[in-house]
Structures are given as C-alpha cells and as structure tokens.
Amino acid sequence: MILVTGGLGMIGAHTARALVDFGHEVVVTTHRRTEVPSFLAGRVTVESLDVTDRDAFFALGDRYDISDIVHLAGTIPDEDPIRFFRTDTTGLLNALDAARTWGVRRFAVASSLGVYIGRAETPWHEELELPTAELPHLITAFKKAVEPLTTHSLRGSGVQPVVLRIGSIWGPLVDPESPFMP
C-alpha cells in the first residue's frame, strides 16, 4: 500500500488518483480537510493525521503494510517563519523516520522547480546546477532544503529517495512562458 501524506490537497489528491488508476492501494492522510474529492471517494483509505505527531504517524505502520511513501503534506507560512520551518521539518523528519523504520521501497517528497531561482536559462531542467540565490518565498526555501535532508537521511537505508520538483499547473491556465513550466 502506498501512503500519500497530504493526500486530500490539490497535488496529493491527483497523485492518489493516478496511483489508484495504476492499480495501487492507497491510504491518504489529511490534517484539516475532510471532504474527499468525488474522484477519490471509495477508492482510497483516508486517515486523519498530524504529520508532526510521531506516535500517530508510526501507528499507521501498525494498521497498514506501507510499501512506499509520497510525502506531500505541508503548511502555509504565516508571520512566523520559525514556526513554519519547525512544523514542516518535523513532518518531513517523521515521514523519513517512518520510511526507514518500515523499510519502504521508495520515499518521494515534494520539492519545487523554484530551486532553480537565480538561473538565467529557461526553461529550467534537471541538468542545471542549483544556484546559490536568495529565495523569495519561505516555501521555496524549505523545498530547496528538503532535497539534501531527504537524500542524506535515506543514505544507506535501502530506501530510494525520489525528489519531485513540481513546477506548474497543466491545462488551460498554464503559462507556457513561465520558468516553472517544465
């Protein structure tokens, strides 16, 4: 079974849908949202979870045979950047600890194409080296930190890290000139 944290959010719900469409059993977590999108209703198991609660996170492993984790849970920054970084880092570390403890195959984590801010070339792509640049938003700064935290935390564990550099929306509202457009 694949665990998708933040699985009722916009990216999480569509990720869960794709996994179910590929034939996987999926359990999604939600902290504040309660409404299950119609395209997931009856197709996924929904668990209420505050990812910063380590004991509650680990209890999922007692109820489900988790083979992979897609960590998409996160918060929106407010006026206190320390609180934002503490909350999202605690959730990430709990998810990484669970991945190692449960011996999952893969751990995928949301990053952002914003890690390329400071590169003049567009479109941005994975062959570009990551620049050292001032990042304009707390979420982008956190996503840039997520990558080495994840890869170093999983090194030698047998868990394959997968960094998802999410860039832009698809569909009629996409801006094809945006550097976030892959």
GUDREN-542980 format. One record per atom (N, C-alpha, C, O, CB): residue in one letter; x, y, z. Coordinates in steps of 0.2 Angstrom, whole numbers, plus 5000, padded with zeros to 4 digits. Atoms other than C-alpha are relative to their C-alpha. Glycine has a CB too. Layout:
AXYZ...
END
This chain:
M500449945000M500050005000M500450065000M501050065003M499550005006I499649945000I500650174996I499750065004I499150075004I500150034992L500249954995L500550315009L500150074996L500750084994L500350005007V500049935003V500150495002V499950055006V499350055007V499650014994T500249954995T500350625016T499750064996T500050084991T500650015004G500349955003G499350775012G499649984994G499550024989G500550054998G500350035006G498350665000G499350034998G499050014993G499949935002L500649975002L496750775000L500150074998L499750114996L499550005006G499849935003G497750934995G499949994992G499849944989G500750025002M500050005008M497750984976M500549954997M500349914993M500150074998I499550045003I499350894972I499949935002I500049884999I500750035001G500150064997G499050754984G499549964997G499549904996G500050005007A500650035002A497350714978A500149974993A499949914991A499450045000H499950025007H497850704960H500649955000H500649904995H500350064996T499550064999T499450594965T499649945002T499849894999T500550025005A500450064998A498250474974A499649974994A499649914993A499650025006R500450035006R497150464959R500449974995R500249914993R499650064997A499650045005A498550424947A500249945003A500249894999A500650054999L499750064997L499250294959L499449955000L499549894998L500250015007V500650055000V497450214961V499949984992V499849924991V499450035003D500150025007D497250224942D500549954997D500449914993D500050064995F499550055002F498850124940F500049935004F500449895003F500750035001G500150064997G498149994951G500349995007G500249935010G500349944996H499750004993H498950034968H499550015005H499050055004H500650055001E500449984994E498150034985E500350065003E500950065004E499949935005V499849934997V498250204993V499750025006V499150015007V499950054994V500349974994V498050275010V500250075000V500850094999V500249965007V499849935000V498050465011V499950035007V499450015010V499550044994T500149974993T498250575026T499750074999T499950104993T500650005004T500349945001T497350735029T500050035008T499949995012T499350014997H500049974993H497550855044H499450055001H499150055006H500750045001R500649954999R496250995041R499449994995R498850004997R500350074999R500650015005R495250945025R499649945002R499949895004R500350004993T500450064999T493850825027T499649984994T499449924994T499550025006E500450025006E492950825010E500549964996E501049994994E499750064997V499750045005V493550684999V499850024993V499250024992V499949935002P500349995007P493550734981P499749944997P499849894998P500650024995S500550065003S492250634971S500549954996S500349894996S499550034995F499650045004F493650564960F500449955005F500749905002F500550034996L499650044995L494450484976L499549965004L499749915007L500450045004A500550034996A492850434985A499949934999A499849904993A499350034999G500050085000G492850244989G500649974997G500649914996G499449994996R499550035004R494450224980R500750005004R501149965003R500250044994V499450004996V495750264994V499750005007V499150015009V500450074999T500150004993T495850245013T500250075002T500750095000T500349945004V499849934997V495850415022V500150005007V499749975011V499450054998E499849994993E496750445038E500150075003E500450104999E500649955002S499849944997S496750595049S500650005003S500849955007S499450025005L499350004997L498550635054L500350075000L500350114995L500449954996D499649954999D499550775060D500749974999D500949945004D499950045007V499350035002V501250735052V500550025005V501049985006V500250014993T499549984994T502150825067T499949955006T500349965010T499950075002D500150054994D501450685079D500349944998D500049904995D499250005001R499650065001R502750555078R499749935001R499649894997R500750005003D500450064997D501750425088D499449984995D499349934993D499850015007A500550015004A500250445077A500249984993A499949944990A499550074999F499850015007F501250445061F500249925000F500149884995F500750044998F499750075000F502150275066F499449955001F499549894999F500550005006A500550044999A500450205071A499749984993A499449924993A499450035004L500350025006L499950205053L500449934997L500049894994L500250054995G499650065002G501350075050G499749935004G499849885002G500750005002D500450054997D500349965063D499449984997D499249924997D499950015007R500750015003R498749975053R500149984993R499649954990R499650065001Y499950015008Y499449965035Y500749984999Y501249995002Y499850074996D499350025003D500849875026D500250054995D500150044989D499949934997I499749945004I501650035019I500649984996I501149964999I500150065004S499450025004S502749995004S500450064997S501050064996S499849964994D499749945003D503050174998D499750065003D499150065005D500050004992I500349944997I502850355004I500150054995I500650064992I500350015007V500049945004V502450504994V499850065005V499250075007V499550004994H500149954994H502650655007H499950074996H500350104994H500650005004L500249935003L501650805001L499750045005L499550105003L499549984994A500349964995A500950865017A500550065002A501150065002A499949965007G499649944999G501451045021G499550055003G498950055002G500450034994T500449954997T500851205029T500150074996T500650074992T500250015007I499949945003I500651385023I500350055005I500150055011I499350034997P499749954995P501851515031P499650055002P499150084998P500650024997D500449944997D501151645042D500650055002D501150054999D499649995006E499649944999E502051795050E500749975004E501150015005E499750055005D499550034996D503251675060D500449954996D500249894995D499849975006P499650055004P504551585048P500349955004P500349895002P500550044997I499850064995I505251485063I499549955001I499649895000I500350035006R500650054999R503551405066R499949964994R499849904994R499450045002F500150045006F503351365048F500649954999F500449894997F500050054994F499550055001F505051285046F500049955005F500149895003F500750045001R500150054994R504851195063R499549954998R499649894998R499950035007T500650045001T503151125058T500249954994T500149894994T499450044999D499950045006D503651065040D500649965001D500649904998D500150054994T499450044999T505351005045T499949945005T500149885003T500650045003T500250054996T504650905059T499649944997T499749884997T499650025006G500450055004G503350825047G500449964996G500449904995G499550044996L499550035004L504750785035L500449955004L500549895001L500450054996L499650054996L505850705048L499649945002L499949885003L500450045006N500450064998N504450595055N499849964994N499949904995N499350035003A500150055006A504050535037A500649974998A500649914996A499850054994L499450035001L505850505034L500249945005L500449895003L500650055000D499950054995D506050405050D499549944999D499849895000D499950035007A500550065002A504450305046A500349964994A500349904994A499350034999A499850045006A505150265029A500649955002A500649904999A500250054995R499550044999R506750205036R499849945005R500049885004R500650045004T500250054995T505950105051T499649954996T499749894997T499650035005W500450055004W504650025039W500449974994W500149924992W499450044998G499650035005G505949985026G499650014993G499649964989G500149935001V500450005006V504850055012V500550004994V501150014995V499650075000R499650005006R505550044994R500250074998R500850084996R499649974994R499949945002R505350224989R499750065005R499250045008R499850014993F500349944996F505150394998F500050064995F500650084993F500450015006A500049945005A504550534986A499850065004A499450065009A499549994994V500149944996V504550714993V499950064995V500350064990V500650015005A500149945004A503850874985A500650055001A500750075007A499350035002S499649945001S505151004980S499750054996S499150054995S500749984998S500349955004S504951144968S500550024995S501150024996S499850065004L499649975005L505651204952L500350075002L500850094999L499650014993G499749944997G505951364962G500749995002G501050045004G499550025005V499350014998V507551284967V500550034995V501150044997V500249935002Y499649975005Y508251354951Y500050074999Y500350104995Y499849974993I500049935000I507851534955I500750025000I501150005005I499650035006G499349975000G509451634951G500349974993G500850004991G500449985006R499750025007R509751534934R499750044995R499150054995R499949924999A500349965005A509551644919A499749964994A499249984991A500650044997E500350055005E509251494907E499349985001E499149975007E500549944999T500750034999T507451444904T499949964993T500249984988T499550065000P500350024993P506651334904P500549965004P501049945002P499449954998W499650034996W507351264919W500049925000W499449904998W499850025008H500050085001H507851074919H500549975005H500950015007H500149984993E499750044995E508650944930E500850004999E501249995003E499849935000E499350005001E510350954921E500450075003E501050075003E500250004993L499749944997L510651134928L500249995007L499949965011L499550064999E499850004993E511651154944E499650055004E499350105001E500750025000L500449954996L510651234958L500450065002L501050055005L499849965006P499749944998P511151414961P500050015007P499549995011P499850064996T500149974994T511551494977T499750074999T500050114996T500750015004A500449945001A510251634977A499550015006A499349975009A499650004993E500549994995E509151724989E499349984997E499150004991E500050085001L500650025002L507451644988L499450045002L499450065008L499949935002P500549954998P505951754988P499449985004P499050025007P499750024993H500550024996H504751644997H500249945005H500749905003H499449974996L499850054995L504851535013L499949934997L500349884999L499650015006I500150075003I504051385004I500649984995I500849924996I499350004996T499550025005T505351384990T500749995004T501049945002T500150064995A499450014996A506751405003A500049935004A500549895004A500150055006F500150064996F506051255013F500149944994F500449894996F499349995003K500050065005K505851144997K500849994997K501049944996K499650024993K499350015002K507751184992K500349965006K500849925004K500350074999A499650044994A508251115010A499749935000A500149895002A499850045006V500350075000V507050965008V500549954996V500549894998V499350004997E499750045005E508150894994E500649975004E500749905004E500350034994P499450034997P509850865004P499749975007P500049925009P500550055002L500250044994L508850825020L499849934999L499949885002L499450045004T500350075002T507950685011T500649954998T500649905000T499550014995T499550055002T509450615002T500549985005T500749925005T500450034994H499550014994H510650625017H499649955005H500049915007H500350065003S500350044995S509350545029S499949934997S499849895002S499350045001L500250075003L508950395017L500749974998L500649914997L499650014995R499350035002R510850365013R500149945004R500149945010R500550055000G499850064996G511250185017G499449965003G499549915006G500550015005S500650034997S509450145022S499749944996S499349904998S499550055002G500450055005G508950045006G499450034998G499150004993G499949945004V500649965002V507550175004V500250044994V500750084995V499650045005Q499849965005Q507650254987Q499750075000Q499050075001Q499849974993P500349935000P507350444988P499850024993P500250014988P500550055003V500349975006V506350524974V499850085002V499450095006V499449964997V500249934999V506350714973V499650034995V499850024989V500750055001L500549985005L504850784964L500050085000L499750125004L499349985002R500049925001R505250964958R499450024996R499450024990R500750014996I500649985003I503551014955I500050084997I500250125001I499449995005G499949945003G503351164943G499450044999G499450105002G500450004994S500549965002S501751224937S499449964999S499449904999S500250044993I500650035001I499951184934I500049984992I500350014988I499450045002W500150025007W499451094917W499350024999W498850035003W500149934999G500749985003G497851144907G500050074998G500550104996G499649995006P500149945004P497151294900P500350075004P500350125001P499250024999L499749944996L497851414914L500750005000L501050055003L499750005007V499350004999V499651364912V500350064996V500050084990V500349934997D499649955003D500851504907D500649974996D501149955000D500250065005P499450035003P502051424894P500650045000P501150014999P499849994992E499449964999E503251564896E500350005007E500950035008E499950074998S499850004993S503451534915S500649965000S500649904997S499549985004P499450054999P505151464920P499849945004P500249895005P500650045004F500250064996F504151344931F499749954995F499549904998F499550035005M500350055005M503451264915M500549964998M501049984995M499750044994P499550055002P504451104913P500149994992P500549964990P499949945003
END
